[in-house]
């Protein structure tokens, strides 16, 4: 796999990262309390894949 594209912010404004501008994010509004985009980004980097772009 060369790249991963994920919906990181829902149309209603919910963000899958720790956002400084709102508390309507995965860190503040859920019991999960983990920045999954950071984790996904780090995993992609370790595997040599691209996150968010299909161009190289």
N, CA, C and O atoms as a GROMACS GRO file, in nm:
protein
  224
    1UNK      N    1   0.085  -0.116   0.000
    1UNK     CA    2   0.000   0.000   0.000
    1UNK      C    3   0.090   0.123   0.000
    1UNK      O    4   0.187   0.130   0.075
    2UNK      N    5   0.056   0.218  -0.085
    2UNK     CA    6   0.137   0.338  -0.096
    2UNK      C    7   0.090   0.457  -0.016
    2UNK      O    8   0.169   0.543   0.020
    3UNK      N    9  -0.042   0.462   0.012
    3UNK     CA   10  -0.094   0.579   0.084
    3UNK      C   11  -0.223   0.545   0.157
    3UNK      O   12  -0.290   0.447   0.126
    4UNK      N   13  -0.256   0.629   0.255
    4UNK     CA   14  -0.379   0.617   0.334
    4UNK      C   15  -0.449   0.752   0.329
    4UNK      O   16  -0.387   0.855   0.355
    5UNK      N   17  -0.578   0.752   0.297
    5UNK     CA   18  -0.658   0.873   0.301
    5UNK      C   19  -0.773   0.846   0.398
    5UNK      O   20  -0.845   0.748   0.383
    6UNK      N   21  -0.790   0.932   0.496
    6UNK     CA   22  -0.890   0.913   0.601
    6UNK      C   23  -0.971   1.041   0.617
    6UNK      O   24  -0.919   1.151   0.600
    7UNK      N   25  -1.099   1.027   0.651
    7UNK     CA   26  -1.180   1.144   0.684
    7UNK      C   27  -1.143   1.185   0.826
    7UNK      O   28  -1.181   1.120   0.922
    8UNK      N   29  -1.070   1.294   0.836
    8UNK     CA   30  -1.016   1.334   0.966
    8UNK      C   31  -1.105   1.433   1.041
    8UNK      O   32  -1.090   1.451   1.161
    9UNK      N   33  -1.197   1.497   0.968
    9UNK     CA   34  -1.291   1.589   1.032
    9UNK      C   35  -1.427   1.569   0.968
    9UNK      O   36  -1.444   1.585   0.847
   10UNK      N   37  -1.524   1.533   1.050
   10UNK     CA   38  -1.659   1.505   1.004
   10UNK      C   39  -1.729   1.634   0.964
   10UNK      O   40  -1.690   1.742   1.008
   11UNK      N   41  -1.832   1.624   0.882
   11UNK     CA   42  -1.904   1.744   0.836
   11UNK      C   43  -1.966   1.824   0.949
   11UNK      O   44  -1.995   1.943   0.934
   12UNK      N   45  -1.988   1.760   1.063
   12UNK     CA   46  -2.045   1.832   1.177
   12UNK      C   47  -1.938   1.897   1.265
   12UNK      O   48  -1.969   1.959   1.366
   13UNK      N   49  -1.810   1.882   1.225
   13UNK     CA   50  -1.702   1.949   1.296
   13UNK      C   51  -1.621   1.862   1.391
   13UNK      O   52  -1.523   1.909   1.448
   14UNK      N   53  -1.660   1.735   1.409
   14UNK     CA   54  -1.585   1.647   1.500
   14UNK      C   55  -1.450   1.612   1.438
   14UNK      O   56  -1.443   1.566   1.324
   15UNK      N   57  -1.344   1.633   1.515
   15UNK     CA   58  -1.208   1.610   1.465
   15UNK      C   59  -1.146   1.485   1.528
   15UNK      O   60  -1.167   1.458   1.647
   16UNK      N   61  -1.072   1.411   1.449
   16UNK     CA   62  -1.004   1.290   1.497
   16UNK      C   63  -0.862   1.319   1.546
   16UNK      O   64  -0.779   1.229   1.550
   17UNK      N   65  -0.834   1.444   1.584
   17UNK     CA   66  -0.706   1.481   1.640
   17UNK      C   67  -0.732   1.579   1.754
   17UNK      O   68  -0.842   1.632   1.768
   18UNK      N   69  -0.631   1.603   1.834
   18UNK     CA   70  -0.642   1.698   1.945
   18UNK      C   71  -0.636   1.839   1.888
   18UNK      O   72  -0.529   1.887   1.850
   19UNK      N   73  -0.750   1.905   1.882
   19UNK     CA   74  -0.762   2.035   1.818
   19UNK      C   75  -0.758   2.148   1.922
   19UNK      O   76  -0.828   2.142   2.024
   20UNK      N   77  -0.679   2.248   1.898
   20UNK     CA   78  -0.665   2.361   1.990
   20UNK      C   79  -0.784   2.457   1.983
   20UNK      O   80  -0.799   2.541   2.072
   21UNK      N   81  -0.868   2.447   1.880
   21UNK     CA   82  -0.974   2.544   1.858
   21UNK      C   83  -1.111   2.499   1.906
   21UNK      O   84  -1.206   2.578   1.909
   22UNK      N   85  -1.123   2.371   1.943
   22UNK     CA   86  -1.252   2.319   1.987
   22UNK      C   87  -1.231   2.203   2.083
   22UNK      O   88  -1.125   2.141   2.085
   23UNK      N   89  -1.333   2.174   2.161
   23UNK     CA   90  -1.329   2.054   2.246
   23UNK      C   91  -1.411   1.942   2.183
   23UNK      O   92  -1.430   1.837   2.244
   24UNK      N   93  -1.460   1.965   2.060
   24UNK     CA   94  -1.536   1.864   1.989
   24UNK      C   95  -1.438   1.780   1.906
   24UNK      O   96  -1.442   1.778   1.783
   25UNK      N   97  -1.351   1.711   1.980
   25UNK     CA   98  -1.251   1.627   1.917
   25UNK      C   99  -1.234   1.497   1.995
   25UNK      O  100  -1.291   1.480   2.103
   26UNK      N  101  -1.156   1.407   1.939
   26UNK     CA  102  -1.143   1.273   1.998
   26UNK      C  103  -1.079   1.276   2.137
   26UNK      O  104  -1.107   1.189   2.219
   27UNK      N  105  -0.995   1.375   2.163
   27UNK     CA  106  -0.928   1.384   2.293
   27UNK      C  107  -1.020   1.435   2.403
   27UNK      O  108  -1.014   1.388   2.516
   28UNK      N  109  -1.106   1.532   2.371
   28UNK     CA  110  -1.188   1.597   2.473
   28UNK      C  111  -1.331   1.545   2.482
   28UNK      O  112  -1.391   1.548   2.589
   29UNK      N  113  -1.386   1.497   2.371
   29UNK     CA  114  -1.529   1.462   2.369
   29UNK      C  115  -1.556   1.312   2.373
   29UNK      O  116  -1.671   1.270   2.364
   30UNK      N  117  -1.451   1.230   2.388
   30UNK     CA  118  -1.470   1.086   2.392
   30UNK      C  119  -1.390   1.026   2.507
   30UNK      O  120  -1.296   1.089   2.557
   31UNK      N  121  -1.425   0.906   2.548
   31UNK     CA  122  -1.343   0.838   2.650
   31UNK      C  123  -1.214   0.779   2.592
   31UNK      O  124  -1.129   0.732   2.668
   32UNK      N  125  -1.198   0.781   2.459
   32UNK     CA  126  -1.080   0.722   2.394
   32UNK      C  127  -0.951   0.795   2.431
   32UNK      O  128  -0.850   0.731   2.461
   33UNK      N  129  -0.955   0.930   2.430
   33UNK     CA  130  -0.845   1.014   2.479
   33UNK      C  131  -0.710   0.988   2.411
   33UNK      O  132  -0.605   1.004   2.473
   34UNK      N  133  -0.714   0.950   2.282
   34UNK     CA  134  -0.590   0.930   2.207
   34UNK      C  135  -0.604   0.997   2.071
   34UNK      O  136  -0.710   0.994   2.010
   35UNK      N  137  -0.496   1.057   2.026
   35UNK     CA  138  -0.492   1.124   1.897
   35UNK      C  139  -0.464   1.019   1.790
   35UNK      O  140  -0.349   0.984   1.764
   36UNK      N  141  -0.571   0.966   1.728
   36UNK     CA  142  -0.552   0.855   1.635
   36UNK      C  143  -0.486   0.899   1.505
   36UNK      O  144  -0.422   0.817   1.438
   37UNK      N  145  -0.498   1.025   1.467
   37UNK     CA  146  -0.427   1.070   1.346
   37UNK      C  147  -0.277   1.074   1.369
   37UNK      O  148  -0.200   1.044   1.279
   38UNK      N  149  -0.236   1.111   1.488
   38UNK     CA  150  -0.094   1.108   1.521
   38UNK      C  151  -0.042   0.965   1.516
   38UNK      O  152   0.064   0.939   1.461
   39UNK      N  153  -0.118   0.872   1.574
   39UNK     CA  154  -0.078   0.732   1.574
   39UNK      C  155  -0.073   0.677   1.432
   39UNK      O  156   0.021   0.604   1.397
   40UNK      N  157  -0.173   0.710   1.349
   40UNK     CA  158  -0.176   0.665   1.211
   40UNK      C  159  -0.059   0.724   1.132
   40UNK      O  160   0.004   0.655   1.053
   41UNK      N  161  -0.032   0.852   1.153
   41UNK     CA  162   0.080   0.918   1.086
   41UNK      C  163   0.212   0.850   1.120
   41UNK      O  164   0.294   0.824   1.032
   42UNK      N  165   0.233   0.821   1.247
   42UNK     CA  166   0.356   0.755   1.289
   42UNK      C  167   0.367   0.614   1.230
   42UNK      O  168   0.475   0.573   1.188
   43UNK      N  169   0.256   0.541   1.226
   43UNK     CA  170   0.256   0.406   1.169
   43UNK      C  171   0.286   0.410   1.019
   43UNK      O  172   0.361   0.327   0.968
   44UNK      N  173   0.227   0.505   0.948
   44UNK     CA  174   0.254   0.520   0.805
   44UNK      C  175   0.401   0.551   0.781
   44UNK      O  176   0.464   0.494   0.692
   45UNK      N  177   0.454   0.642   0.861
   45UNK     CA  178   0.595   0.679   0.846
   45UNK      C  179   0.686   0.559   0.868
   45UNK      O  180   0.781   0.540   0.793
   46UNK      N  181   0.657   0.478   0.970
   46UNK     CA  182   0.737   0.358   0.997
   46UNK      C  183   0.733   0.260   0.880
   46UNK      O  184   0.832   0.192   0.853
   47UNK      N  185   0.619   0.254   0.812
   47UNK     CA  186   0.602   0.159   0.702
   47UNK      C  187   0.642   0.216   0.566
   47UNK      O  188   0.641   0.145   0.465
   48UNK      N  189   0.677   0.343   0.562
   48UNK     CA  190   0.714   0.407   0.437
   48UNK      C  191   0.595   0.443   0.350
   48UNK      O  192   0.611   0.463   0.229
   49UNK      N  193   0.477   0.453   0.409
   49UNK     CA  194   0.355   0.491   0.336
   49UNK      C  195   0.330   0.640   0.353
   49UNK      O  196   0.387   0.705   0.440
   50UNK      N  197   0.243   0.692   0.269
   50UNK     CA  198   0.206   0.834   0.274
   50UNK      C  199   0.068   0.847   0.338
   50UNK      O  200  -0.020   0.764   0.314
   51UNK      N  201   0.048   0.948   0.418
   51UNK     CA  202  -0.081   0.975   0.481
   51UNK      C  203  -0.143   1.099   0.418
   51UNK      O  204  -0.083   1.206   0.420
   52UNK      N  205  -0.261   1.084   0.361
   52UNK     CA  206  -0.337   1.198   0.311
   52UNK      C  207  -0.309   1.239   0.169
   52UNK      O  208  -0.367   1.337   0.122
   53UNK      N  209  -0.224   1.169   0.100
   53UNK     CA  210  -0.192   1.208  -0.036
   53UNK      C  211  -0.162   1.083  -0.118
   53UNK      O  212  -0.096   0.990  -0.072
   54UNK      N  213  -0.212   1.084  -0.240
   54UNK     CA  214  -0.182   0.972  -0.328
   54UNK      C  215  -0.066   1.004  -0.421
   54UNK      O  216  -0.020   0.917  -0.494
   55UNK      N  217  -0.018   1.129  -0.419
   55UNK     CA  218   0.096   1.166  -0.502
   55UNK      C  219   0.225   1.147  -0.424
   55UNK      O  220   0.226   1.154  -0.301
   56UNK      N  221   0.330   1.123  -0.494
   56UNK     CA  222   0.460   1.101  -0.426
   56UNK      C  223   0.559   1.205  -0.464
   56UNK      O  224   0.673   1.202  -0.417
   0.00000   0.00000   0.00000
